[in-house]
């Protein structure tokens, strides 16, 4: 992830910073919990594009390359940021 996403709040790389992701993921998409939003963003990276970023840039196969447990672990990690 760190190739394209920073953990620093004011550092933008190819994608948005993951700093504060735990609180920012709450309520981003009506009807989705933070966990659901993050999981969908990993599995379907073009489902919700953050303003100012380009569709189709994020690697499209994390949903199939990672196990469900790895995805859940990644969601848990992102929520701590």
Long-range contacts (C-beta under 8 A, 24 or more apart in sequence): 4-57, 4-58, 7-81, 14-57, 15-50, 15-53, 15-57, 15-58, 16-50, 16-52, 16-53, 18-78, 18-81, 19-81, 20-81, 21-78, 21-79, 21-81, 22-78, 22-79, 22-80, 22-81, 25-78, 25-79, 34-79, 35-75, 35-79, 38-74, 38-75, 38-78, 38-79, 39-71, 39-72, 39-75, 42-66, 42-71, 42-74, 42-75, 43-71
